[in-house]
Structure formats: structure tokens, C-alpha cells
Amino acid sequence: MQQSLKDADRAYKNFFEKRAGFPQPKRKGKGDSFRYPDSKQFEIDQANSRIKLPKLGWVRYRNSRDISGTAKNITVSQSGGKWFASIQTERSVLQPVPTATSAIGIDMGIVRFATLSDGTPVEPLNSFKKHERRLAKYQRRMCRKVKFSKNWHKAKRKVQKIHTRIANARKDFLHKATTEISKNHAMVAIEDLQVRNMSKSAQGTTEAPGKNVAAKSGLNKAILDQGWFEFRRQLEYKLNWRGGILIPVPAHYTSQTCPACGHVSADNRKTQAKFVCVDCGHEENADVVGAKNILARGYRVAACGEDGSGLARKRMTKPASAKQEPTEVTRCEVTHV
């Protein structure tokens, strides 16, 4: 109960400081969890894969990994009809030194989940898309049952099982991709994408209805199915574990800037997949061009702390009718030897 009060206090602080919405009370069966904050309240027997919790006694568990360090607290939570125990530990570790020495830029996308600046593509998993029809079928069965009846609960468990499978497949894919990248590169530059804003509904209001709502809805579904934010979160902490660094850079004009001459124009990318510079004639895959520009901006941010867009803004082409006063632009270049 003390921990619940602490969680409520933190939720209200986040609301008043405008970091989150108004706290909502928990519903039965949704987000069920409780925490034992004192290490004196529980015992862990790793040899026999069991754990002793107050009022529950000894409970067997499946040991996913060895527990290293001193256990501080345990959080028991329910997800997908199964219960999980998360054990937080404290231990001293040496400052990690990266074994890799290379740097890479990553361009995120829908057709390709990610494209590295060395030309390596990461194909998307699309776990929700693969199970979408099956999920819709069981959801239709569920909505035809009497709510809260036994048959309704049975149908709900089947829907829940599909959702859990989708989430587990996505999580497994993201962990494998981020682990591979963090092992082989010491510095990773990535687009600073605001996924929440990008996936907002375009439906609008009655007075001001949105445009292309169906197309935007499909795009939002594809963006959320990729898991871009989770990819960045995992990549950041795994690089920190290995002594690497993640550098987010502005994403504007990365697909319209020529990596050879620096010319910026919307005409450079007339198709989704092909990039052809209208100034110097440089041709390359559009996603690879974006990843190279992201890496170049990452170098400038790491070296000079700028926003990474100085070269692109300096050479940005404007319409002939637009007349603006010349402005000074700070430019930073890094020479690799």
C-alpha cells in the first residue's frame, strides 16, 4: 500500500508538471501489479528456482537469467494471462570500453524498417499485419458474446493470446536488431523522430474534418507496428552498456540532401526508392542517402554540438518568389584520417 501511494504521488506530480495526463484508477485485470520495496520482505532461492513472497509463501518461477548483485525490490505483474517477477538489483560495474570503433547512421522507414549508412537494410517484421485478419476474426466472435459471461471470457482470452504473440514477436525482433547494431558500432546516429506526433489521427473535428483520413490511418498503423520508439530506447541503453553513444539528429531534409555535393531540393527524390541529384547527377538508393546524411549530422553534433542541419539549411533551395535577407550560418566540418 505504501508503494501504491508513492506511485500515486508520482503520477500527480507528473500531471501538475505537465509531463503526463490526469491519473486514472486501475481497472481489474488491466495493469495488475504490486511491489515489495524492502529486501527483508522476500527471499530468493536461485538453485531451486523459487522465491518467497509475503502472504504467498514459496512460489516457483522460471529463471530467465542469473541474478547478479544485491536484490533491492521485486515487482510482480500480470501480462497476457501470466505473472512475472521483476527483480531490481544493485551492483558495481566498471566503466565499459567499446570494442567496436565504427560509426553508423540509421534511416527509419516503413518499407524498410531501417537502412544503415553502409547500405545494409533491416527488413521489417510487421507482426501486427501478419496476425491482423486472425485477430479481427476472434474479436468479432468476442463482440457477439454476452459481456462478462463465461463464453465472453473464453473469447477474450483468445484475443489476449494473439495480442501477446504480436507483442512478443515485435519485442524479440527489436532486441535482436538493437543487439546486433550495438555490438558492431561505437557511435550510432539516428533520426530524432516524434513518433507520437507522427502517428496522430487525421480525422479532425466536425467543423474541420481531416483529409485522406483512411490513408493516414493506414500509415499510423504501419508506424506503430514498426516500434520506432522502442527501437531507439533499446538501442540507447545497450550502447551505454557497451560504452557506445547514441546521437539523435534532426530528420528534416535528410532524404533531399545530396551526400556528394550538398544540394538540397525536393526534386532530388521524385520516387520513394531512388535518389538522383538534379545538381551533380549523383544516383543512389534514397534510404541509403538518408542514412549517410544522418551519419554526417551525427558527426557534426558530436564534434561541435550544433543541430546537425547547417549545411542543409545553407544550401536549401527557395522558390524564386521568396525573397529573404541573407543570414549567417555556422558550418562545421570534420575531416576523417
C-alpha positions as CSV (number, residue, x, y, z in Angstrom):
1,M,0.0,0.0,0.0
2,Q,2.9,2.4,0.7
3,Q,4.3,1.7,-2.7
4,S,0.9,2.4,-4.3
5,L,0.7,5.8,-2.5
6,K,4.2,6.6,-3.8
7,D,3.1,5.7,-7.4
8,A,0.0,7.9,-7.0
9,D,2.1,10.8,-5.7
10,R,4.5,10.4,-8.7
11,A,1.5,10.3,-11.1
12,Y,0.0,13.5,-9.7
13,K,3.4,15.3,-9.8
14,N,3.8,14.3,-13.5
15,F,0.3,15.6,-14.2
16,F,0.8,19.0,-12.5
17,E,4.2,19.4,-14.1
18,K,2.5,18.6,-17.5
19,R,4.6,15.5,-18.2
20,A,1.5,13.2,-18.3
21,G,-2.3,13.2,-18.3
22,F,-4.5,13.1,-15.2
23,P,-4.0,9.8,-13.2
24,Q,-6.6,7.2,-13.8
25,P,-7.5,4.5,-11.3
26,K,-6.6,0.9,-12.1
27,R,-9.1,-1.4,-13.6
28,K,-9.4,-5.0,-12.5
29,G,-7.5,-7.2,-15.0
30,K,-5.6,-4.3,-16.6
31,G,-2.1,-3.5,-15.4
32,D,-2.3,-5.7,-12.4
33,S,0.9,-5.3,-10.4
34,F,2.3,-4.9,-6.9
35,R,5.7,-4.3,-5.5
36,Y,7.7,-5.4,-2.4
37,P,10.0,-2.4,-1.8
38,D,12.1,-3.9,1.0
39,S,14.6,-6.7,0.6
40,K,13.7,-8.0,4.0
41,Q,10.3,-8.9,2.8
42,F,11.3,-11.6,0.3
43,E,13.8,-14.4,-0.2
44,I,15.3,-15.8,-3.5
45,D,16.4,-19.4,-3.9
46,Q,18.1,-19.4,-7.4
47,A,19.3,-23.0,-7.0
48,N,15.7,-24.3,-6.8
49,S,14.1,-21.5,-8.9
50,R,11.8,-20.4,-6.3
51,I,11.0,-17.1,-4.5
52,K,9.4,-16.5,-1.1
53,L,6.9,-13.6,-1.0
54,P,4.8,-12.3,1.9
55,K,1.4,-13.9,2.3
56,L,2.1,-16.1,-0.8
57,G,5.0,-18.3,0.6
58,W,7.4,-20.1,-1.7
59,V,6.5,-19.7,-5.3
60,R,8.3,-21.5,-8.2
61,Y,9.4,-19.4,-11.2
62,R,11.2,-19.9,-14.5
63,N,14.6,-18.4,-14.2
64,S,15.3,-16.4,-17.3
65,R,18.7,-15.2,-16.2
66,D,21.1,-15.4,-13.2
67,I,20.5,-12.7,-10.6
68,S,23.8,-10.8,-10.1
69,G,24.2,-8.2,-7.3
70,T,22.1,-7.4,-4.3
71,A,18.3,-7.6,-4.7
72,K,16.6,-4.4,-3.7
73,N,12.9,-4.9,-4.6
74,I,10.6,-7.1,-6.5
75,T,7.6,-6.1,-8.7
76,V,5.1,-8.8,-9.5
77,S,3.0,-8.0,-12.6
78,Q,0.4,-9.7,-14.8
79,S,0.6,-9.7,-18.6
80,G,-1.2,-11.9,-21.2
81,G,-2.6,-14.2,-18.5
82,K,0.8,-14.9,-17.0
83,W,2.6,-13.5,-13.9
84,F,6.1,-12.1,-14.0
85,A,8.5,-11.1,-11.2
86,S,10.9,-8.3,-12.0
87,I,13.8,-8.2,-9.5
88,Q,15.8,-5.0,-9.3
89,T,19.4,-5.4,-8.1
90,E,22.4,-3.2,-7.3
91,R,26.0,-4.0,-8.2
92,S,29.2,-2.2,-9.1
93,V,30.5,-2.4,-12.7
94,L,33.5,-1.0,-14.4
95,Q,33.2,1.8,-16.9
96,P,32.6,-0.1,-20.2
97,V,35.0,0.4,-23.1
98,P,33.6,-0.1,-26.6
99,T,35.2,-3.0,-28.5
100,A,33.9,-1.6,-31.8
101,T,35.3,1.5,-33.4
102,S,33.0,2.2,-36.3
103,A,30.1,4.7,-36.6
104,I,26.8,4.2,-38.4
105,G,23.8,6.3,-39.4
106,I,20.3,4.8,-39.4
107,D,17.3,5.9,-41.5
108,M,13.9,4.6,-40.3
109,G,11.2,3.7,-42.7
110,I,8.0,1.7,-43.5
111,V,9.0,-0.4,-46.5
112,R,12.4,-1.0,-44.9
113,F,12.4,-0.9,-41.1
114,A,15.9,0.5,-41.0
115,T,18.7,1.3,-43.5
116,L,22.3,1.7,-42.4
117,S,24.7,4.1,-43.9
118,D,26.9,1.3,-45.1
119,G,24.0,0.1,-47.3
120,T,22.8,-2.8,-45.0
121,P,19.0,-3.0,-44.9
122,V,16.9,-4.3,-42.0
123,E,13.7,-5.8,-43.3
124,P,10.5,-5.1,-41.2
125,L,8.7,-7.9,-39.3
126,N,5.2,-6.4,-39.4
127,S,4.0,-8.7,-36.6
128,F,0.6,-7.0,-36.3
129,K,0.0,-7.1,-40.1
130,K,0.7,-10.8,-40.1
131,H,-1.9,-11.5,-37.4
132,E,-4.4,-8.8,-38.3
133,R,-7.0,-10.9,-40.0
134,R,-6.9,-13.6,-37.4
135,L,-7.2,-11.1,-34.6
136,A,-10.2,-9.4,-36.3
137,K,-11.9,-12.8,-36.6
138,Y,-11.6,-13.6,-32.8
139,Q,-12.6,-10.0,-32.0
140,R,-15.8,-10.4,-33.9
141,R,-16.5,-13.7,-32.1
142,M,-15.9,-11.9,-28.8
143,C,-18.2,-9.0,-29.5
144,R,-21.1,-11.4,-30.3
145,K,-20.9,-13.0,-26.8
146,V,-22.8,-11.7,-23.8
147,K,-20.5,-9.4,-22.0
148,F,-18.8,-10.8,-18.9
149,S,-20.3,-14.3,-19.5
150,K,-18.1,-17.4,-19.4
151,N,-18.0,-17.6,-23.2
152,W,-17.1,-14.0,-23.4
153,H,-14.2,-14.5,-21.0
154,K,-13.1,-17.5,-23.1
155,A,-13.2,-15.4,-26.3
156,K,-11.3,-12.6,-24.6
157,R,-8.5,-14.9,-23.6
158,K,-8.1,-16.0,-27.2
159,V,-7.9,-12.3,-28.3
160,Q,-5.5,-11.6,-25.5
161,K,-3.3,-14.6,-26.6
162,I,-3.0,-13.1,-30.1
163,H,-2.1,-9.7,-28.8
164,T,0.6,-11.2,-26.6
165,R,2.0,-13.2,-29.5
166,I,2.2,-10.0,-31.6
167,A,3.9,-8.1,-28.8
168,N,6.4,-10.9,-28.1
169,A,7.4,-11.2,-31.8
170,R,7.9,-7.5,-32.1
171,K,10.0,-7.4,-28.9
172,D,12.1,-10.3,-30.0
173,F,12.8,-8.7,-33.4
174,L,13.7,-5.3,-31.8
175,H,16.0,-6.9,-29.3
176,K,17.9,-8.9,-32.0
177,A,18.3,-5.9,-34.2
178,T,19.4,-3.5,-31.5
179,T,21.8,-6.1,-30.0
180,E,23.5,-6.6,-33.4
181,I,23.9,-2.9,-34.0
182,S,25.2,-2.0,-30.5
183,K,27.8,-4.8,-30.7
184,N,29.3,-3.7,-34.0
185,H,29.3,0.1,-33.7
186,A,30.6,2.5,-31.1
187,M,28.6,5.5,-32.3
188,V,25.1,5.5,-33.8
189,A,23.3,8.5,-35.3
190,I,19.5,8.2,-35.6
191,E,16.7,10.5,-36.6
192,D,15.0,12.4,-33.7
193,L,11.5,11.3,-34.7
194,Q,8.5,12.4,-32.7
195,V,6.5,9.2,-33.1
196,R,3.5,10.4,-31.0
197,N,3.0,13.4,-33.3
198,M,3.7,11.4,-36.5
199,S,1.0,8.8,-35.6
200,K,-1.7,11.3,-34.6
201,S,-5.2,10.8,-36.1
202,A,-6.1,12.9,-39.1
203,Q,-9.8,12.6,-38.5
204,G,-10.2,16.2,-37.3
205,T,-13.5,17.6,-36.0
206,T,-17.0,18.1,-37.3
207,E,-16.2,21.7,-38.1
208,A,-12.8,21.0,-39.6
209,P,-12.8,17.4,-40.9
210,G,-9.4,15.9,-41.8
211,K,-8.2,14.9,-45.3
212,N,-7.1,11.5,-46.5
213,V,-8.2,10.0,-43.2
214,A,-8.1,6.4,-44.4
215,A,-4.6,6.7,-45.9
216,K,-3.3,8.4,-42.7
217,S,-4.9,5.8,-40.6
218,G,-3.0,3.0,-42.5
219,L,0.2,5.0,-42.2
220,N,-0.3,5.4,-38.4
221,K,-0.9,1.7,-38.1
222,A,2.3,0.9,-40.0
223,I,4.4,3.3,-37.9
224,L,3.1,1.9,-34.6
225,D,3.6,-1.7,-35.9
226,Q,7.3,-1.0,-36.5
227,G,8.0,0.1,-32.9
228,W,10.4,3.0,-33.7
229,F,10.4,4.5,-30.2
230,E,11.1,1.1,-28.6
231,F,13.9,0.5,-31.1
232,R,15.5,3.8,-30.1
233,R,15.1,3.1,-26.4
234,Q,16.7,-0.3,-26.6
235,L,19.5,1.0,-28.8
236,E,20.3,3.8,-26.3
237,Y,20.7,1.6,-23.2
238,K,22.5,-1.2,-25.0
239,L,25.1,1.3,-26.4
240,N,25.5,2.7,-22.9
241,W,26.1,-0.9,-21.6
242,R,28.9,-1.3,-24.1
243,G,30.4,2.2,-23.8
244,G,28.9,3.5,-27.1
245,I,26.9,6.6,-27.7
246,L,23.6,7.3,-29.5
247,I,23.2,10.7,-31.2
248,P,19.7,11.8,-32.2
249,V,19.8,14.4,-35.1
250,P,17.0,16.4,-36.8
251,A,15.3,14.5,-39.5
252,H,14.4,17.3,-41.9
253,Y,15.8,17.3,-45.4
254,T,17.8,14.1,-44.8
255,S,16.2,12.4,-47.9
256,Q,16.5,15.5,-50.1
257,T,20.2,16.4,-49.4
258,C,22.8,15.1,-51.8
259,P,25.7,13.5,-49.9
260,A,28.1,14.2,-52.7
261,C,27.6,18.0,-53.3
262,G,25.2,19.0,-50.5
263,H,22.5,20.3,-52.8
264,V,19.0,20.3,-51.2
265,S,15.9,20.0,-53.3
266,A,12.6,18.1,-53.3
267,D,13.3,17.2,-57.0
268,N,16.3,15.1,-55.8
269,R,13.8,12.4,-54.7
270,K,11.0,12.1,-57.2
271,T,10.3,8.5,-56.3
272,Q,10.2,6.7,-52.9
273,A,13.2,4.4,-53.6
274,K,15.5,6.4,-56.0
275,F,17.6,9.5,-55.3
276,V,19.0,11.5,-58.2
277,C,20.7,14.8,-57.5
278,V,19.5,17.5,-60.0
279,D,22.7,19.4,-59.5
280,C,25.6,16.9,-59.7
281,G,23.7,13.8,-61.0
282,H,24.6,11.6,-58.0
283,E,22.4,8.4,-58.0
284,E,21.8,6.1,-55.1
285,N,19.1,4.4,-53.0
286,A,17.1,7.1,-51.3
287,D,17.2,5.3,-47.9
288,V,21.0,4.9,-48.0
289,V,21.3,8.6,-48.9
290,G,19.2,9.5,-45.8
291,A,21.3,7.3,-43.6
292,K,24.5,8.9,-44.9
293,N,23.2,12.4,-44.2
294,I,22.1,11.3,-40.7
295,L,25.6,10.0,-40.0
296,A,27.2,13.2,-41.3
297,R,24.9,15.2,-39.0
298,G,25.8,12.9,-36.1
299,Y,29.5,13.7,-36.6
300,R,28.8,17.4,-36.6
301,V,26.7,17.2,-33.4
302,A,29.3,15.1,-31.7
303,A,32.1,17.4,-32.7
304,C,30.5,20.9,-32.4
305,G,27.2,20.4,-30.6
306,E,25.3,22.0,-33.5
307,D,21.8,20.9,-34.6
308,G,23.3,19.0,-37.4
309,S,21.5,20.8,-40.2
310,G,23.8,23.8,-41.0
311,L,25.0,22.5,-44.4
312,A,21.5,21.5,-45.5
313,R,19.9,24.9,-44.5
314,K,22.7,26.9,-46.1
315,R,22.1,25.3,-49.5
316,M,18.4,24.9,-49.2
317,T,16.7,26.0,-52.5
318,K,13.9,28.5,-52.1
319,P,11.2,29.4,-54.6
320,A,12.0,32.3,-56.9
321,S,9.2,34.5,-55.5
322,A,10.5,34.2,-51.9
323,K,13.0,37.0,-51.1
324,Q,14.8,36.8,-47.8
325,E,17.6,38.7,-46.3
326,P,20.9,36.8,-46.2
327,T,21.7,35.2,-42.9
328,E,25.0,33.9,-41.4
329,V,25.2,30.1,-41.0
330,T,27.7,28.4,-38.8
331,R,29.3,25.5,-40.6
332,C,31.3,22.7,-39.0
333,E,33.2,20.1,-41.0
334,V,35.1,17.1,-39.7
335,T,38.0,15.5,-41.6
336,H,38.5,11.8,-41.2
337,V,42.0,10.5,-41.3
